[in-house]
Amino acid sequence: MAARAAPMVLYARRVDEGSEQTFVDRLSRQGEEALGKVAEELVANPVVNRALSGAFEAREKAVHAQEAAMGALNIPSAADIERLTRRLRSVSQRLEGIEDALDRLEDQAGRAATAAAKPSSDGVEARLDEIGRDIAALRQAVAPGSEPVPRAQERLTVTEQ
């Protein structure tokens, strides 16, 4: 009989190895269902329900009493510290945004300064020469001689007719 038991055990092990995952799933599912039933029965029990409600109310009162005591001693509560932490993060993010904007402005100003410092004055000099020639041509057209305009003609009065 011992010879027959050994092959059956080997066969059972092979089956168990293949179905190990399904066994664990089934066991987990059954455990969850059992816990759910126990929780439902406990909540449905009026004594347990009152005890839980009382415990939650006591906890809430203890939290309020702790906050009042800490406020009286001028010690910040955890909620105060959390609010302050959120506010500090917000200010930090805004400051980072401002720093990024300043960096971009600095880069733009640097590029503009570099472009202005480049020796592109050839175009500027050519334009200045052109303006100078235009002024000289205008002077010739207005006052063809090299003599200055007589003082009496500087301010002529114009009368309407």
Phi, psi and omega in degrees: 000330181294327179292326180286327184292323183298312179297327180292322179294317178299318179295318179296321178296318179297318180295317181295320179298321180287328183254016180302316182296318180291326177295316179296318178298315181296317179296318179296315180298316179295321178295318178296318179296318180295317178296321178299317179295317179297317180297318179297318180293322179294318179292325180288336179289122183297326180294313180295320180298315178295320180296317178295316179299317178297320179295318179293321178294319179296320178297316180298317178296321179295320178296315179296319179295321178295316179297320179295317180295317179293324177295320179295327178271003180061039177251129182291145177276174178297324179293321177297317180293321178296316177299316180296320178297316179298318180296318179296320177297319179298314179296321179297318179295319178297318179297320177297320177297318178295318178298318178298317179296319178295321177299317179296317179297320179297319178297316179297318180295321178295319178294321179294319179294321178295318180294324180287330182278348180295146180285064175260027182287349177302315179295320180293316180296320179296319179294319177298319177298318179297317178297320178298317178296320178297320179294318179297319179294322178294320178298319180295322181289324182277313180233091186295331181271169179272354179284144176289160179291135179300150183302324182292335181267355182297319183234090177269141176267139180253129180251148178271146179243000000 
